[in-house]
């Protein structure tokens, strides 16, 4: 924007100089011979002026420049054909001495572009009407009509070869009248790759570049461009893959690039004597997916199609694939997971489509398509039909089976492990080997072990049990990988999908092959930078995870670590035959004891040891005091909510609550004489007068002085005689020191209840935002949704205040180090909600840490160091071999 502001004062000056360029200089001389300069070249640097002869001589090596001719009033668009420019093939651009005056090269090979006289403009410019001895030359600068003379020496090559060696690709071969320059073909292919430009749009641009006023009069060579571009693409691909220096023809997948970093024996893997391909570092990782935007209409003339590279690139060969589809049988099985009908039924009802999309395989770590592993879909991913019940899926995996088997045969000789990521691998992989063994057209090495996985984004759409069974975090040796990289690869293919939708089948597959080859090429040239960046991130992540693990490892008992490692080996070894073996990694968090549970335990213990009458119901008495404190906090919040401008109904409701609360306080104070002994006087003022009984995280407690009319006489501000309010020293003087541990235990239960309710309401708030607020389409629905959010937020404030008050009282009871570590201060920013609140394994939370109170129920301390075994088992088993950031996050949240 700063540059635009600087340019605004200069705008008029720039416009003036732009108009000056349209006028000739005062002398108007040719820059070569100083004669009358009547032609100006728009493509030469500086737009110099030339006379007729110099213009012709200077453009023998630049025959596709556009020129303008001075007509006495302005420079009028012209072309080099008007100055007599002739292109000579051979003899270094000079006329062949054997050439005759006859011009029979262009007879009856291509139809003439005849225009009606009334269509021709009344101004000069590019040649529209075909003239004798001229041919159409399509260049990236536009469409030209120039005279071309071939060499007619006895030993001369055929005209089409002469043109080809001169940089022209002929549209026909016997008597060509249209040629395309190599420049325009390269430019079209690059435009198609980067911009998704179709042949029609590209040629429309060339016509407008030729004549902005009369583009419809420029010769139409759209169909010729499509045909020649296919031929040029095939030649360039064969040249890039070295077949210009070989006498044999390319075989399956040999016209395709692959990932340079994936292990390929004999190419980038050279084993030493003590190495084996069984090592985890030689494991191949594949990701499988489908793209339903790459659909294809039924061809108009399937009998007249010409295949240039059937099965030589990424798309599989048609004949064998069709035989596989004809033979493969559909099976119906009951799904044990969620029914992914929305994915499987994409484009299923489009009867005019020959192919509803494509699917295939890419390397999961670097995102390179695997050669000869891309297949067409006939109906979704051949996984479901709309006539089946919701609980059943029609397992028609013939498409993806063929793709995976072809991928496993590409440069994998001797490799014994492969990890596959697929959106529905929990169902797809169940009987994969059985389907391979039954088919004549599916081949896979028997020693190859397939380890199934599901991408970290799609796994959250499955049942909870699929997370530990198929997520990459729990696959040994796979490292930091998400299994979703193929979703990003479809974006480049979708550029050309609209243009390829109506192409012939061979042309479409060639375009897809070329696009995928370019995608792999771009991955290859950026591989160094990408791997270096990932290596730095991995190195820092290992250090952080290692430190977190070391803290846990030092405190974990040796016998438990030995047991956990043994259980880990059993789970990993049994996952292939029984994925449920991975359920060992499920975290079963033990719920912290509530206040009622602790009160019940204290009462049972008192009865068991025949406590004195004054001590038998002391736990219930303290629990009643804690309930009174919670009622005081709730009443204070209500007083603040209604404020000064309250209605009579609201004031009456507050008065009734105060009356009820005062009666409870009076009864509690009378009972205090029984439990606190003779040293306690109910009329004494407590030493610690806690006016900040309500410490809401969103507001200042001092605000209540402005909203309460009876601040000094309100029962919600009365300090009740609990041991924590009396203080430890006074309890000792009253011979009530034994009440301190009882209140501490009940305070822990109260804190556990407050945190539990806090988590519940925060989850409820997150769900409301997802299901009500964001989905509301009208003002009435939005108002109702926000009213629900406000109600939930009030509950969050209540339980946050209860916990804050409870922790303050616990601090007065001289808590131990375990309590201080477990019950931390509650901060305002920790009450913000996120996706991880509603789902601990939610997508997008891999590098995020939850607030401490989300894992406070995990038992991390105690005199016997009895940690939650499931939690520690997850950490101890998974991090030693390959630290993972997910576990670092979990370690931070519980440690």
N, C-alpha and C positions, 0 to 999 in steps of 0.2 A: 504493500500500500504506500509506503514511503516513496518508492520509485514512481508510482502512478501520480502522486502529488507533485513530484519534481517534473514530470512530463507535461502536466496540464498547461503550464505557461508556455511550453514549447510547441504545443499542438498546432497552432496557426503557422508557425515557421515551418514545421515538418510538412504540412499540407501544401504550402507555397512551393517548397522544393520538389515535392512529388509532382506537381503540375509542370514545373520547369523541365522535368525529365521527358515530358511528352513533346516538347518543342525542340527543333534542331538548333545547333549552335549557329552563330551569325555567319561564319564562313562556310559551314557544311562541306567539309573536305574529307576525302577518303584518307584514312590513317596510314595507308600503304603507299599510294601513288600520288596523293594530293589532288586527284581529279574530283569531279563532282560526286559527292557521297549521297547516293539515293537510297541505300539500304542500311538499316540498323539491325544488328543481331541482338536479340533479347536474351540470349543464353551465354554470349561471350561476356567476360568480365568487363564491366564499365559500359556495356552496350555501345561498342564503337560503330562508326560509320564506314561503309565500304562502297566502292563503285561496283558495277556488275561483274567485271572480270575478277577483281580482287575478292569479292564475296564468294564467287565460285571456287577460286583456287584455295582460299583460306578454309573452306569447309569441306574439302575432300576427305579429311580425316574426322570431321564432325558433321556428318550429313543429316543429323536429326535435330539441329538447332532450328529454332523458329525465328524468322526475320520479319521486318516491317519495311514497307516501301513508301517514300515520300511522294505524295500525290499533288503537291502544291499547297495543300491546306493543313494536312496532318499525316502522321505515319499510319499507314493502313496495313493490316495483317496480310502477310504473304507467306510464301514457302520457297524452299531452295529449288524446287522444280522450275520456278519462274526464271531463275538465273541460268538454267541449263545444266544443272549438276547431274552427273551420271556416275553411278557406282560401278566400278570395274572389278570383277573377281579374278584374282590372279595377276601376275606380272607387276606386283608391287603397286596395285591400284591404277596401273596404266592400261590403255586400250590394248586388247589382244591383237597382234598383227594378223591373225587368221580370221578375225571376225568379219562377217559379211553384212551387207545392208539389210538382209532379210531378218525378220524377227518371228521365228516360228517356235520359240521356246514355250510360249504361254498359250498355245492354242488348245482350247477344249479340255482343259483339266479342271478349272473352277469356273462357275458361272460368273458373268459380268454383273456389276452393281449398276444397273441402268436406272437413271433418275428421270422423272418427267421434267420437261423444260420449265413448267410453271413452279416447280419446287426449288429451282436453283436461285440463289440470291443474286441481286443486281450489284453486288460489290465483290471486289477481288478478295482473295484469301486462300485457304487451303484448297487443294484440288479435290472437288467432290465427284465430278464426272470422270469416269475412267478414260484414259487416253491410251493411244497405241504405245506399246513398248514400256509401259509403266506397271509397277506392281505395288501392292499394299504392304507396307512395312510397319509393324506394330512395335513401338518402342515405349519405354517408360515416360518419354516426353510427349507421346501422343501417337496418332495414326498418320502415317506419311504415305504419299504416292510419289515414288521416284523411279527413274529408269535404271534398270540393273542389267549389265552386260556380263555374261559368263565367258570364260575362256573356251575357245573352240579349237584349240590345238589338237592334233591327232591323239596325243597321249593324255589329254585332259580327263579329269574325273567327271562323273555325272554331275549335272547341274545341282541336284539336291545336296551332294557331298561338298561341292564347291561353296555353296551357301552356308552349309553347316560349319565348315572350316573357317569361314569368314565371320562367324558369330551370329548367323541367321539360322533359325530352326524353321524349315519349310512346313507349311500346313499340308502339302501333298508332295508327291515324289516324282511323278512323270513330267509334268509341265506346271510347276508351282507358280502361283500368282500372288500368294500371301506368305509372308515369313514373319516370325517373331524373333526379336533380338534376345540374346541371352540375358541382357540386362532386364528386360521387362519380365521374363520368366522368373528370374531370381527375385525380383521385386514383388511379383505376385505371390510366390511361395512364402516369402518372409511376411508379407501383409496377412496372408492366411494364417500363419503361425501365431503372430503377435496380436492381430486385431480381429481374427475370424472373418476376414473379408471374403465374400463369395465371388465367384468369377463374374457374375452378372454385375454386381456393384463395382468391381474393379474395372471392368471394361466400360461401364458407364462413366466412371471417372476419366478414363482415357479419352472418351469421345468429347467430354466437356473441356478437357485440356486442349484438344485439337481445335474445337470451335465452340466458344462459349455461347454464341448466338444461334448456331444451327447444329447442335450435337446430333440431331436425328438424321442429318444428311451425311454424317461420317459413316464409312462402310462398317457394317455389323459383322464382327468376327468373334462373337461371343462363343459360339459352339466350337469354333476352331481353337480358341484359347483353352477351353476345357480339355479338348483332346490333346493338344500339344503340351499342356501343363502336366498331364498324366505321363506322357512319354518323357518329358524333361525330369520329372520327379523320380521316375524309375532309373534313368541314366545316372542322375546324381547319387542316388542311394547305392547303386552297384559300384560306382566309382569310390565312394566313401568307404565301402567295406572291402575294397581291394580286389574286386572281380575284374577290373580292367587288366590286371596282371596275371590272371589265372585262366586256364582253358576250360575248367569245369563250371557247371552251373550252380548257383546257390541252392542249398537244401533248406530244410525246415528251420525257420528262425534265424537264418544266417544274415538276413538283411535287417538286423535289429541290434542296438547297443544294449548292454546290461550294466549293472552296478559294478564299479571297480573295487568296492570295499567289501562286498559279500564274499565269503570263502568259496573259491572255485578251484578244485584240484587240477593241477596242470596248467593253470593260468596265473593265479596269484597266491597259490599255496605250495610251498616247497617244504616237505617234512624232513626233520632231522631224524637220526636213528632212534632217539628216545621219545619221539612224538607220535601221536596217532590221531586219526580223524575222529576218534571217539571223544576227544576233549570237547568241553563245552564251548570253547572259543571258536570251534568250527561248526557250531550249530547254525543252520540256516533258519531265518525267520521270514514267514510269509504273512501277508494280510490279504484277505479276500473280500470282495465287495461288488455290488452292482450299481450301475448308473442308468437310470430310467429316463434321462433326458436324451440319450443317444439313440433315439428310436429311428425306425426306417420304414418307409412305405413300401408296399408291394411294387416291384419294378414293372414298367409298362411292357417291355420286351425281354423277358428273362431268357428267351431262346437265342437272343442276339447279343449276349454279353461276352466281352473279351476280358480274360483274367491275365494281368501282367505279373502279379506277385502273390499268387494264392498260397497262403501258409508260410511265406518266406519272412514275414515280419512278426508282428505281435498277434494278429488275428489268426486263429487256427485254420487249417486247411478245410475246405468245405465238404469234400467227399467223405472222408473218414468221420467227420463230426456228424454229418447227416445219418450215416449208418449207425453211429452210436445212439443218436436220439431215437431212431426207428426201433432199435432193439431194446433200449432201456425200458424197464417196467416201472410203473408208479406203485408206491406202497403207501398204505394209510396206517398211521400209528397214532397212539394217544400222546399228546404233548404233556410233558412233565413240567413245562415252564410256561411263561406268558405266551399268548398267541400273537405273533407279529404279523397280523393279517394286513395292516396298513402298508407295510414294506413289501410284503410278498405279492400284493395285488396291484402294484403300480402298473398302470396302463393295461390291465388285464382285459378290460372291456373294449379296447380299441381294435375292432375287427379289421380295419383297413391297414393295420401294421403288419409287415412281415416280421419285424423284430421290435419288441417292446423295450429294448435297451441292450446294454452289454454288461458283462461281468468278467472278472479275471483276477489275476494275482500280481502282487508287487512285493518287493522286499520290504519288510515291516520297519526296518531301522533307517533306511536311507531313502525310501520312496521311489524306487525305480521299477518300472513295469518289467515283468518277466517275459522274455520272448516266447512266442507261440503259446500263450496261455490266456488269451482274451477270446471270449465266446459271445455269441448272440443269445438273447433270451427270447423265448416264444411266448411265455406267459408268466410275468413276474420273474422270480428266481426259481421257478418250477418248485415252489415250496408249499403253495396253498391254493385252494379253490374256494369260491364263494358259496358253494352248495353244502359245505361241511359244517358241523356244529362248531361252536366257539372253542370247545375243549379238544378238538381234534384238528390236526394239520395233515395235509396231503404231502408227504415227503417225496417230492419229485426232484431229486438232487442231481439229475443227469448233467445239467449245464455246469454246475460248479465242480462236480466230480471230474469231468473231463478237463476243466481248467487246472485244477490242482494236480492231477496226474501228469499233465504236460509240463507244468512248472517244476515238478519234482524230477523230471528227466533232463533239465537244462544244466549242464556242467555240475552235476552232483555225484559223480562217480566216487564211491567210497564213503560219503558222508552218511552218518547213521542217525542223526537227530534233526528234526525240523519242527519248529513251533509255528502253528497256524493261528491267526486271529481272524475270526469271522463273527458277524453280528449275532448269529444264531447257532454258534458252535455247540452249545449244550445239547441241541437236538441233532444237528447235522453230523457230528462226529460219532454218534452212537454206533452206527452200523456201516461206517465208511469202508472199512476193510472188507466187509461182507459184500458190499456192492462192487468193489474192485475185483474181488475174486470171481464173481459171477459174470462179469462182462468180458467180451472178447476184445473190446477196444479201450479198456482202461488198464494201464500198466503202471506199477510202482514197485520199486525194489523192496523185497521182503525184509531186508535188514534195516530199512528206514523206519524209525520210530516217530510217529506224529503226536506231538503234544498240543492239545487244543487250548485255545485262549479266546477271550472276548475283549474287545477294546474297552478302555477305561471310560469312554463316554457311553457306549451302548450297554455296558454291563449293568448300569443303574436302571435300565428298563426291564431287567430280568428279576426273578425272585431273589430274595436276599441271599439264599444259599449259593447262587451262582457267583457271588463276588469272590469268596475265598477259593472256589473251585476253578475259576477261569480267569480272574483278573491277573494282569501281568505282574503285579506286586508279589504274587505268591508262586511264580514260576522260577525255579532255581536256575541261576545263570543267565537269565534273560536281560538283566540290567534295567536301566531306566528307559522304558519304551511304553508308549501309550496304545499302540495297535490301531490307531485311527488315521494314519498318515494318508491312506488311500482316499479319504474324503477330500483332502486338499488337491489330489491329482486330478479329480474329475473337473475341476474348474477350468483347466486348460483345454480339456476335450470338449467342454460345453461351449467353448467359443465357436467351434465349427459344427456343432451338432445341428443347428438350424439349417445350415447350408447343405449338410450331408444327408438330411432327412429324405430328400427326394432324388438323390443320386442313384445311379445304378449300383448294384451290389458290389461289383469289383471296385468301382470308383470310390464308393464310401469307405470300404475297408482300406484302400490305399491311403486315403486322407487320414483315417484314424491311425494307421501305422506310422505315417509321417509325423503326425502330431505327438504320438507317444515316443517316437524315436527322438524328437527334439526335446521332449520333457526329460528323457534320460540323459541327453547330451548336456542340458542346462544343469542337471544335478551333478554330472561328472565334473564340469569345469568349476563348479562352486564347492566341490567336495572338500577341498583342503580348508577353506575358510569355515565351512559348517562344522567339520570334525574338530577343528581347533577350538571353536567356540564351545561346542558341547563338552570337550575335554576339560576346559577350564571350569565350567559349571559342575561337572562330575567330580573334579578334584576337590573343589570347595565343599560340595555336598557330602563327600566321603568324610572329610575332616569333621564337619558338624555332626554327622550321624555317629561317627566313631566316638566322639566325646560324650554324646548322650548315652551311647550304649555302654561305654566304660563305667559311667557312674552307676548304672544299673547292675552291670556285671560284677563290680566290686562288692556290692551288698548282697547279691543273690547267693544262697547257700550252694555249696559244691554238689551235694547230692541231688538237689533239684535241677541244676543245670545239666547234670548227666542224664537225668530222667527226661528232661525236655528235649535234648538232642536225640535221644533214642526215639521218642515219639515223632520227632520231625522226620527222621529217616524212614520210619514206617509210613508216614503220610505221603512223602514224596515218592517213595517206591510203589505205593499202591494207587496213586492217582490215575494212572492210565487205565487200569482195569476197573477201578471203582472211584469215581470222582468224589464220592462222599467221604473218602478218607481225608480229604483236605478240610473237613469240618473241624479238625483239631485246631485250626487257626481261628475259629469263631471265638469272639470275646464274650464271655458270660459275666457281666458285671453284677456283683452282689449288692443288693439294695441296702443302703445305710439304714440303721434302726431308727424308727420314728420315736416321737416323744411318748406315745401310748405304749409301744413295745418296751421302752426303757422303764416307764412307770410300772408296768406289769411285772417286769423282772425284779425291780426293787421291792415291790410289795411281797412277792414270793420269797425273796431272800429274807425280808424282815420277819415273815411268819415262820420261816424255817429255823431261825435262830432265837425265836421266842423273845422278840424285842420288847422293851418296856412299853406300857400303854401310851406314853407321850411320844413314842417314836414309831408306833405301828402305822399310822396314817400320814406320816410326815411327807412321804413321796407324793401322795395325793394332794396334800396341802400346798406343797411347792408347785406342783403342776397347775393347781388352781390359780396361784399367783401369776404364773406365766401366761395363763389364759386371760387374766385380768389385764396384764400389760398389753397383750395383743388387741384386746377390746379398746383400751385407751388409744392405741395407735390408730385403729380403724376410725374411732370417733374424731380424733384430731384431723384425720384426712377429710372426713365428711364436713367438719366445721370449715376447713379451708375451702372445700369445693363450693359450698353455698355462698360463702363470703358475707359481706355486709347486707347486700340487697337480697334478703331471703323472704320467702312468703310465710304466712302464718302456719301453713301445713308443715313446711320445712322446720320452722322454729319449734313447733309442737313435737315433731319427731325427734329433734335433738334433745329437747327437754325430757322426753320419755327415756331415751337412751341414757342420759346423764343420771336420771333417777334410778334406773336399773343398775347402772355401773356403780353408783354410790352405795347401794345396798350390798353389792358384792364386795366392795372394798371394806365396808364396815364389818361384815361377817368374817372376812379374811383377817382383819386386824384383831378381832376378838380371839380367833383361833391362834394367833401368834403368841399369846400369853402362855398357851399350853405347850407349844413346841419350842419356844425360845427360852423358857425358864423365867425365874423370878427376876433375873437381872435386866429384863427388857421392860420398858415402860412405853406403852402405846402412845402416850401424850408427848414423848420426846420427839424433837426434830431429828431426822436422820442426818448424818454428817455429810453425806454426798447427795446433794440436791440436784438431780439430773433434769434440768429444764429441757434439754435436747432429747427428750424421749422420742420424738419423731425426727429422724435425720433422713428425709427424703432426698434422693439423689438429684432430683430435678428442681427443687425449690429450697429456699432459705428458711430454716425453722423460725426465724424471727418474723416471718410474714404472718404467723399465727397470732401474734400480739395485735395485729391490725384487724383481724377478722373475728376474734372472740371478744364478746362484750363482758364476759365474766372470767377473765384470764386467771385471776388470783383464787377464785373459788370453784374452778371447774374440776370435777372429779377425774377428767382425763389427764390432769396434770399432777394428781396426787401420787406421791412416792410411797409405795406399799412396802411393808417391812420384810423383804426377802433378805437372805444372807448376803447376796451381792450388793444390796443397797446399804446394809449395815456395815459392811466391810469385814475383812478377815480378823482384824484385831478385836473389834467389838463382839464378834461371834465367840471368840475365845474367852472374853470376859464374861459372856452370858452362858458359858459352858455348852455352846451350841456348835462347836467346831466340827462335829460329825455331820452337820447339815451341808457343809461346803462341798464335799464330793458328790452328795446326792443332787444338789442343784447343778453342779457341773455336768453330771451325766444327763439330767433332764434338759439342760441348756444345749447340749450336743444334739439331743433328739429334736429340740425346737429348731435349731439351726438346720438340721437335715430336712425337716419338714418345710421350712421356708425356702431352702434351695430347690427342693423337689417341686414345690408349687411354682417357683420362679421359672424353672425349666419348662414346666407344663404350659404356662401362660405365654412364654416366649415362643414356644413351638406353635401354639394356637395363633399368635400374632403373625408368625411367618406364613402359616397356612391361609390366614385371612387375606393377607396381601396377595398371595398367589391365586387364590380361588375366587375372592370377592372383589377386592379393590381393583386389580388389574383387569378383571373380566367384566366389570360394570360398564354397560353401554349407554346408560341414561343417567340423568342427574338424580333421579329418585333412588336408583340402585347405588350410585356413588355415596349419597347421603346415608343410606342404610348401612353400607359397608363401613364407612368411616365411623359411624356410631358404634358399630361392633368393635372396631379397633380401639376407640376411646375407652370403652368398657374394659377391654382386656388390658389396656395400658394402666388403668387405675388399679387393677389387680396386681400388675407387675410392681407398681410403686408401693403398694401395701406390703407385699412379701419382701421386697428389697429393704424397706424400712424395718420390718420385723427382724430380718437377719442382721442388719446393722446394729439395732438395739441389743439383740442377743449377744453379738460378738463383744460389744462394749461391756456388757455385764460379765461375760466370761473372763475378760481381761482383769476384772476386779477380784476374781477368785483364784488368782495365781495359777494360770493354766500351765501345763507341761509343754515341752517342745513339740510333741506330736500334735497337740491341739493347735498350736500356733502355725505349724506347717500346713495343717489340713484346712483350717478355717481362716482364709486370707481376707483382707479388706476387699469390699465390693466397690468397684469403680464405675463411674457413669458410662464410660465407653464400652464396658464389658456387657452392657445390657442391650447393645445394638444387635439386631437380628440379621441372619444371613441364610443362604441356602443350606449350609451345614447344620443349622439349628434343627431343621425338620428331618434331615437325613444325614447321619454321620458319615456316610460314604458317598455323599452327593458329588456330582461332577464339578470340576473347577476348584476343589478344595485341597488339591494335592500338596500345595506348598503353604497352606494356611493353618494357623493354630487357633483352636477354640479357647474360650475363656476357661479359667481353672475350674469353675464350679460345674462344668459339664462332665467332669470325670471325678468329682469329689467322692463318689460312692465307691471307687476302687480302693480297697484296703491296702495302703502303702506302708503302714507302720505297725506299731504294737510291740510289746515286749519280746515276742517270739519271732519278729520279722516275718510273719505269715502273710506274704503278699498274695494278691489275687493271681492264681496260677495261670489262668487262661491268658491274662494280659501279659505277664512276664514271659510265658511260653512263646507268644507271638514275637516278642522282641529278641529273646535269646536264640531262637531257632533261625530267624530270617536275617538278622543283621550281620552275624560273624562272617559269612561268606561274601555277601554283597550288600553293603549298607544301602538302604532305600529311604528316600526323603519322606515317604509316607510314615514310616516308623519313627523317624526323627520328629515329625509333627506330633505323633502320639506320645512319644517319650516326653516331649516338652509339656504337653497338656497334662500328663499325669505326674510329672516329676517336679 
